[in-house]
Amino acid sequence: MKKVFDFNNVFVRLHGAEVLKSINWIVTKGQNWVILGLNGAGKSTLVKSLFEDFPYSGEKNCIYSSHEIGYVSFDIEKKILTSPPFIDIANNLQLRKRPLQDLSTLSTGQMRQLIIARALDKKPKLLILDEPFDGLDEKSRVEFKKIITDLMKGIQILLITHRFDEILDGFSRILVLHNGKVFAEGKRTEILNNKKVRELFEHEPVSLNNIFKKRKPILPRNLIDMKNVTVCYGDKVIFKKFNWVMKRGENWAILGPNGAGKTSLLRLITGDNLQAYSQNIKIFGRQKGTGESVWDIKKNIAEVSGDIQIKFQKSITVLEVVESGFFDSIGLFRKATSKQYKIAKNWISRLGLNNLKDHKFAVLSQGQQRMVIIARAMVKSPLLLILDEPTTGLDMKNRKKILELIDLIGTDSDTQLIFVTHYKDEIPKSITKALDLY
């Protein structure tokens, strides 16, 4: 069979660190591969080295040019959001053609659909899908799985995923990376049944007991009170006379398909949507638009989301990102106190990030960045923690660790939760209420 690409003893060094080590891998025509590995294993770097000009040693060949390779990833979303103009394109997931418009009006899932459409529009000969299902609702995931199955009849596909249920039947080969090296490779059934591979992804329970101190804050009866709220983007109505109350002591899950208004709802709460100030909305008993600043609102609220993650693509360290949570700033513009420094270090340690403390945030993998953003959210022990698809990009180990942590926060701390997800099986037991948006 003709080789599509091959790596022969390839080493890749980025930002002063060796990311890939002694990679040997051959892919031939007609083979569709899945790439597995823990966060930071080097999966995205490996596939991007096929079309980006990374410095490397060893021998690497690919029969396709960068114009013949389609790529779907969170990295593309960063580039689109930080360098508009907007892309006017329709895709196979029924995302309507959109005129030039503010990208901030798109939901997480709609942005992901746009990125998928962008890759397919190139009519690639090799399609690389790096966590393509993240951000998609259940219906869209089912539809996209069908599209991938059809595409495999004429396009060769590489899939990076952290969820084994996303490995479709057409993927016959699996490559497993660990610490930048090939851990295992071979036929699908052999790899998935390999004892060492299974052990690599097994969850290790982490002791997080007794990490919260109850402060018993004095809170109003209703933390959030929305009455007759109407939100529009141009001619598109997101909410019309919407009513919702989150009471003291409640933890909520927010559900619904892409475009239902979940992200818009969160931005009304945080004050990032300016339409909130002309609505009948009370946060912690205070009417929006009565003189409070965004900082007044955010001092009691912490947020974990892709938006926050994208905003932090700056040259600062992991420790500085976590410390910025005390000040609700994107970047660190004042020195943390010794007490704040200690708290930040403790959260970094609890989430298993000690070895990354002094690394630049921008060079971390998507999953590693998400763990850092979660640590940043928790340093100030917020009264309200907003979690917008918090497990996006996390490997199985980290996903289970974070879900355990979230459940503990909702049960043992003063922090109340708003948990947004497209995966109902991930809703923590501490969630007491659910809001379904359509």
C-alpha positions as CSV (number, residue, x, y, z in Angstrom):
1,M,0.0,0.0,0.0
2,K,1.2,3.5,-0.8
3,K,2.4,5.6,2.1
4,V,0.5,8.7,2.9
5,F,3.0,9.8,5.6
6,D,5.7,8.4,7.7
7,F,7.7,9.4,10.7
8,N,11.1,7.9,11.2
9,N,12.8,8.6,14.6
10,V,11.2,12.1,14.7
11,F,11.8,14.5,17.6
12,V,10.0,17.8,17.9
13,R,11.1,20.5,20.2
14,L,8.9,23.5,21.0
15,H,9.3,26.4,23.4
16,G,12.5,24.8,24.8
17,A,10.9,21.5,25.5
18,E,11.0,18.1,23.7
19,V,7.3,17.5,22.9
20,L,7.7,14.4,20.6
21,K,10.4,11.8,21.1
22,S,11.6,9.1,18.7
23,I,8.3,8.9,16.8
24,N,8.1,6.0,14.3
25,W,4.7,5.8,12.6
26,I,3.6,4.9,9.1
27,V,0.1,5.5,7.6
28,T,-0.8,4.1,4.2
29,K,-3.7,4.8,1.8
30,G,-7.1,3.8,3.0
31,Q,-6.2,3.6,6.7
32,N,-8.3,5.7,9.2
33,W,-6.5,6.1,12.5
34,V,-7.6,7.2,16.0
35,I,-4.9,8.9,18.2
36,L,-5.3,8.4,22.0
37,G,-3.4,9.7,24.9
38,L,-3.6,11.7,28.2
39,N,-3.6,15.5,28.2
40,G,-0.2,16.8,27.2
41,A,0.9,13.5,25.5
42,G,1.7,15.3,22.2
43,K,-1.3,14.3,20.1
44,S,-2.1,17.7,18.6
45,T,1.5,18.5,18.0
46,L,1.9,15.2,16.2
47,V,-0.9,15.8,13.7
48,K,-0.1,19.5,13.3
49,S,3.5,18.6,12.4
50,L,2.0,17.2,9.1
51,F,1.1,20.7,7.9
52,E,2.8,23.2,10.2
53,D,6.5,24.1,10.0
54,F,7.7,22.7,13.4
55,P,11.4,22.3,13.9
56,Y,12.2,18.6,14.0
57,S,15.0,16.0,13.7
58,G,14.6,12.7,12.0
59,E,12.8,11.9,8.8
60,K,9.2,12.9,8.1
61,N,7.3,12.7,4.8
62,C,3.7,13.4,3.7
63,I,2.3,13.2,0.2
64,Y,-0.2,16.0,0.8
65,S,0.4,19.7,1.0
66,S,-1.1,21.8,3.8
67,H,-3.8,22.9,1.3
68,E,-5.0,19.3,0.9
69,I,-5.3,18.7,4.7
70,G,-8.4,19.8,6.6
71,Y,-8.1,20.4,10.3
72,V,-10.8,20.8,13.0
73,S,-9.7,21.8,16.5
74,F,-10.1,24.3,19.4
75,D,-6.9,26.0,18.1
76,I,-8.8,27.0,14.9
77,E,-11.5,28.6,17.1
78,K,-8.8,30.7,18.8
79,K,-7.6,31.9,15.5
80,I,-11.0,32.8,14.2
81,L,-12.0,34.6,17.3
82,T,-8.7,36.6,17.5
83,S,-8.5,37.4,13.8
84,P,-11.9,38.0,12.2
85,P,-13.5,38.7,9.6
86,F,-16.2,36.1,9.9
87,I,-16.5,33.2,7.5
88,D,-19.8,33.0,5.5
89,I,-20.2,29.3,4.9
90,A,-22.9,26.6,5.2
91,N,-22.1,23.1,6.4
92,N,-23.5,19.6,6.5
93,L,-24.8,20.1,10.0
94,Q,-27.4,22.6,8.8
95,L,-25.7,25.7,10.2
96,R,-27.4,28.4,8.2
97,K,-25.4,30.8,6.1
98,R,-24.6,33.8,8.2
99,P,-23.8,37.4,7.0
100,L,-20.9,39.3,8.4
101,Q,-21.7,39.5,12.2
102,D,-20.3,39.6,15.7
103,L,-18.7,36.2,16.5
104,S,-19.6,36.7,20.1
105,T,-23.3,36.0,19.2
106,L,-22.4,32.3,18.3
107,S,-22.8,29.6,20.9
108,T,-19.9,27.2,21.7
109,G,-21.6,24.5,19.6
110,Q,-22.3,26.9,16.7
111,M,-18.7,27.9,16.6
112,R,-17.6,24.3,16.5
113,Q,-20.0,23.6,13.6
114,L,-18.5,26.6,11.8
115,I,-15.0,25.1,12.2
116,I,-16.1,21.7,10.9
117,A,-17.7,23.4,7.9
118,R,-14.6,25.4,7.2
119,A,-12.5,22.2,7.1
120,L,-14.9,20.3,4.9
121,D,-15.2,23.3,2.5
122,K,-11.5,22.7,1.5
123,K,-12.5,19.3,0.1
124,P,-9.5,17.8,1.8
125,K,-7.7,14.6,0.9
126,L,-6.7,14.1,4.5
127,L,-9.1,15.3,7.3
128,I,-7.7,15.6,10.9
129,L,-10.4,15.8,13.6
130,D,-9.0,17.0,16.9
131,E,-11.8,16.5,19.5
132,P,-14.4,17.5,16.9
133,F,-17.4,16.4,19.1
134,D,-16.7,18.8,22.0
135,G,-19.3,21.5,22.1
136,L,-21.8,19.7,20.0
137,D,-25.2,18.7,21.4
138,E,-26.4,15.1,21.2
139,K,-28.3,15.5,18.0
140,S,-25.4,17.2,16.3
141,R,-22.9,14.5,17.5
142,V,-25.1,11.8,16.0
143,E,-25.4,13.7,12.7
144,F,-21.6,14.4,12.6
145,K,-20.8,10.7,13.3
146,K,-22.9,9.9,10.2
147,I,-21.1,12.5,8.2
148,I,-17.7,11.1,9.2
149,T,-18.8,7.6,8.3
150,D,-19.8,8.8,4.8
151,L,-16.6,10.9,4.4
152,M,-14.4,7.8,5.1
153,K,-15.6,6.4,1.8
154,G,-13.6,9.0,0.0
155,I,-11.4,10.9,2.5
156,Q,-8.7,9.5,4.8
157,I,-9.4,10.6,8.4
158,L,-7.3,10.9,11.6
159,L,-9.3,11.3,14.8
160,I,-8.1,12.5,18.2
161,T,-10.5,11.8,21.0
162,H,-10.7,11.3,24.7
163,R,-14.0,9.3,24.6
164,F,-13.9,5.7,23.4
165,D,-17.6,5.9,22.4
166,E,-16.5,8.3,19.6
167,I,-14.3,5.7,17.9
168,L,-16.5,4.8,15.0
169,D,-16.4,1.4,13.2
170,G,-14.5,2.8,10.2
171,F,-11.4,3.5,12.3
172,S,-9.4,0.3,12.1
173,R,-6.1,1.5,13.6
174,I,-5.1,3.2,16.9
175,L,-2.0,5.0,18.0
176,V,-1.5,5.7,21.7
177,L,0.9,8.5,22.8
178,H,2.3,8.9,26.3
179,N,4.8,11.6,27.4
180,G,5.6,12.4,23.8
181,K,6.4,8.8,22.8
182,V,4.5,6.0,21.0
183,F,3.0,3.9,23.8
184,A,1.2,1.5,21.6
185,E,0.0,1.1,18.0
186,G,-1.9,-1.5,16.0
187,K,-5.3,-2.8,15.1
188,R,-8.3,-1.3,16.9
189,T,-9.4,-4.4,18.8
190,E,-5.8,-5.3,19.9
191,I,-5.2,-1.8,21.3
192,L,-8.5,-1.4,23.0
193,N,-8.1,-4.8,24.7
194,N,-4.5,-4.2,25.6
195,K,-4.1,-4.4,29.4
196,K,-1.4,-1.7,29.6
197,V,-3.4,0.7,27.5
198,R,-6.5,0.2,29.7
199,E,-4.3,0.8,32.8
200,L,-3.0,4.1,31.3
201,F,-6.5,5.5,31.1
202,E,-7.8,4.1,34.4
203,H,-9.0,6.7,37.0
204,E,-7.0,7.1,40.1
205,P,-9.2,8.5,42.9
206,V,-7.8,11.7,44.4
207,S,-8.2,12.7,48.0
208,L,-9.9,16.1,48.0
209,N,-11.6,15.8,51.4
210,N,-11.5,18.7,53.9
211,I,-10.3,21.3,51.4
212,F,-13.2,23.6,52.0
213,K,-13.9,25.8,55.0
214,K,-17.6,26.8,55.5
215,R,-17.9,30.6,55.8
216,K,-21.7,30.6,56.1
217,P,-22.1,33.8,54.0
218,I,-25.2,35.9,54.3
219,L,-27.0,35.6,51.0
220,P,-30.4,36.8,49.7
221,R,-33.1,34.2,49.2
222,N,-32.7,34.5,45.4
223,L,-29.1,34.5,44.0
224,I,-30.4,35.1,40.4
225,D,-33.8,36.4,39.6
226,M,-34.8,37.1,35.9
227,K,-38.2,38.4,35.0
228,N,-39.6,38.9,31.5
229,V,-36.1,38.9,30.0
230,T,-35.9,39.4,26.2
231,V,-32.6,39.1,24.3
232,C,-32.2,39.6,20.6
233,Y,-29.2,39.5,18.2
234,G,-30.5,41.5,15.2
235,D,-33.7,39.7,14.1
236,K,-32.9,36.6,16.0
237,V,-34.7,36.3,19.3
238,I,-32.8,34.3,21.9
239,F,-35.1,34.9,24.9
240,K,-38.6,36.3,24.9
241,K,-40.2,37.1,28.3
242,F,-37.9,34.6,30.0
243,N,-38.3,33.9,33.7
244,W,-35.9,32.0,36.0
245,V,-35.0,32.0,39.6
246,M,-31.9,30.4,41.3
247,K,-32.5,30.2,45.0
248,R,-30.0,30.1,47.9
249,G,-28.7,26.6,48.3
250,E,-29.5,25.4,44.8
251,N,-27.1,23.9,42.2
252,W,-28.4,24.0,38.6
253,A,-27.7,22.1,35.4
254,I,-28.4,24.1,32.2
255,L,-29.2,21.9,29.2
256,G,-30.3,22.3,25.6
257,P,-29.2,22.1,22.0
258,N,-26.6,24.3,20.3
259,G,-28.0,27.8,19.9
260,A,-30.7,27.4,22.6
261,G,-29.3,30.3,24.6
262,K,-27.1,28.6,27.2
263,T,-24.1,30.8,26.5
264,S,-26.3,33.9,26.3
265,L,-27.8,33.1,29.7
266,L,-24.4,32.9,31.3
267,R,-23.3,36.2,29.8
268,L,-26.4,37.9,31.2
269,I,-25.4,36.6,34.7
270,T,-21.7,37.7,34.4
271,G,-22.6,41.0,32.8
272,D,-20.6,40.3,29.6
273,N,-23.8,40.8,27.6
274,L,-24.7,44.5,27.7
275,Q,-28.4,43.7,27.1
276,A,-28.5,42.5,30.7
277,Y,-28.4,46.1,32.0
278,S,-31.7,47.0,30.4
279,Q,-33.5,43.9,31.7
280,N,-35.2,43.0,35.0
281,I,-32.3,40.9,36.3
282,K,-31.1,40.7,39.9
283,I,-27.8,39.0,40.9
284,F,-27.3,38.4,44.6
285,G,-30.3,40.6,45.3
286,R,-29.0,43.6,43.3
287,Q,-30.7,45.0,40.2
288,K,-28.5,45.1,37.2
289,G,-28.0,48.5,35.8
290,T,-28.2,50.3,39.1
291,G,-24.6,51.5,39.1
292,E,-22.7,48.3,39.8
293,S,-19.6,47.6,37.7
294,V,-18.7,44.3,36.0
295,W,-16.1,43.9,38.7
296,D,-18.8,44.3,41.5
297,I,-20.7,41.4,39.9
298,K,-17.7,39.2,39.3
299,K,-16.1,39.4,42.7
300,N,-18.5,36.7,43.9
301,I,-18.6,34.8,40.6
302,A,-16.0,32.5,39.0
303,E,-16.3,31.1,35.5
304,V,-14.8,28.1,33.6
305,S,-15.4,28.3,29.9
306,G,-13.8,28.2,26.5
307,D,-14.1,31.9,26.2
308,I,-11.9,32.5,29.3
309,Q,-9.4,29.9,28.0
310,I,-9.1,31.7,24.6
311,K,-8.6,35.1,26.2
312,F,-5.6,33.8,28.1
313,Q,-3.5,33.1,25.0
314,K,-0.8,35.4,26.3
315,S,2.8,34.9,27.4
316,I,2.2,34.3,31.1
317,T,2.8,31.3,33.3
318,V,0.4,28.8,34.7
319,L,0.9,30.2,38.2
320,E,0.2,33.7,37.0
321,V,-3.0,32.6,35.3
322,V,-4.2,30.9,38.5
323,E,-3.3,34.0,40.6
324,S,-5.2,36.2,38.2
325,G,-8.4,34.5,39.6
326,F,-8.1,36.6,42.7
327,F,-8.5,39.8,40.6
328,D,-10.8,38.6,37.8
329,S,-8.3,39.8,35.3
330,I,-7.1,38.4,32.0
331,G,-3.4,38.6,32.8
332,L,-1.7,39.4,36.1
333,F,-1.3,43.2,36.7
334,R,-0.6,43.2,40.4
335,K,1.5,41.0,42.7
336,A,-0.4,38.3,44.6
337,T,0.0,38.4,48.4
338,S,1.9,35.6,50.1
339,K,-1.4,34.2,51.2
340,Q,-2.8,34.3,47.7
341,Y,0.4,32.7,46.3
342,K,0.0,29.9,48.8
343,I,-3.6,29.3,47.9
344,A,-2.8,29.3,44.2
345,K,0.0,26.8,44.7
346,N,-2.3,24.6,46.7
347,W,-4.9,24.4,43.9
348,I,-2.2,23.8,41.3
349,S,-1.0,20.9,43.4
350,R,-4.5,19.5,44.0
351,L,-5.2,19.3,40.3
352,G,-1.8,17.6,39.6
353,L,-0.3,20.5,37.8
354,N,2.9,21.1,39.8
355,N,5.2,20.1,36.9
356,L,3.5,22.8,34.8
357,K,3.5,25.7,37.3
358,D,6.2,27.7,35.6
359,H,5.3,26.8,32.0
360,K,3.8,29.4,29.7
361,F,0.0,28.9,29.5
362,A,-0.1,29.3,25.8
363,V,2.1,26.2,25.1
364,L,0.0,23.8,27.1
365,S,-2.4,21.3,25.5
366,Q,-6.1,22.2,25.5
367,G,-6.9,19.8,28.3
368,Q,-4.0,21.1,30.4
369,Q,-5.2,24.7,29.9
370,R,-8.7,23.7,31.0
371,M,-7.4,22.3,34.3
372,V,-5.5,25.6,34.9
373,I,-8.7,27.6,34.2
374,I,-10.5,25.4,36.8
375,A,-7.8,26.1,39.4
376,R,-8.0,29.8,38.6
377,A,-11.8,29.8,39.2
378,M,-11.5,28.1,42.6
379,V,-8.7,30.2,44.3
380,K,-11.1,32.9,45.5
381,S,-13.7,30.4,46.8
382,P,-16.6,32.1,44.8
383,L,-20.2,32.1,46.0
384,L,-21.3,31.1,42.4
385,L,-19.2,28.9,40.1
386,I,-20.3,28.9,36.5
387,L,-19.1,25.8,34.6
388,D,-19.6,26.0,30.9
389,E,-18.8,22.5,29.6
390,P,-15.9,22.2,32.1
391,T,-14.7,18.7,30.8
392,T,-14.1,19.9,27.3
393,G,-10.7,18.6,26.2
394,L,-10.0,16.5,29.3
395,D,-8.8,13.0,29.1
396,M,-10.6,10.3,31.0
397,K,-8.5,10.6,34.1
398,N,-8.8,14.3,34.4
399,R,-12.5,14.3,33.4
400,K,-13.3,12.0,36.3
401,K,-11.1,13.9,38.7
402,I,-12.8,17.2,37.8
403,L,-16.3,15.8,38.0
404,E,-15.5,14.5,41.5
405,L,-14.1,17.9,42.5
406,I,-17.2,19.7,41.2
407,D,-19.5,17.3,43.1
408,L,-17.5,18.0,46.2
409,I,-17.7,21.8,45.7
410,G,-21.5,21.5,45.3
411,T,-21.8,19.4,48.5
412,D,-19.1,20.6,50.9
413,S,-18.5,24.2,50.2
414,D,-20.4,27.5,50.2
415,T,-20.1,27.7,46.4
416,Q,-23.2,27.2,44.4
417,L,-23.0,25.7,40.9
418,I,-24.3,26.4,37.4
419,F,-23.2,23.4,35.3
420,V,-23.7,23.6,31.5
421,T,-23.2,20.3,29.6
422,H,-24.3,18.3,26.5
423,Y,-23.5,15.1,28.4
424,K,-26.3,14.3,30.9
425,D,-24.3,11.4,32.3
426,E,-21.7,13.9,33.6
427,I,-24.1,15.9,35.7
428,P,-22.8,15.7,39.3
429,K,-25.0,14.3,42.0
430,S,-24.8,17.6,43.9
431,I,-26.9,19.3,41.1
432,T,-30.4,19.8,42.5
433,K,-32.2,21.5,39.6
434,A,-32.2,21.5,35.8
435,L,-33.2,24.1,33.3
436,D,-33.8,22.8,29.8
437,L,-33.6,25.4,27.0
438,Y,-35.0,24.9,23.5
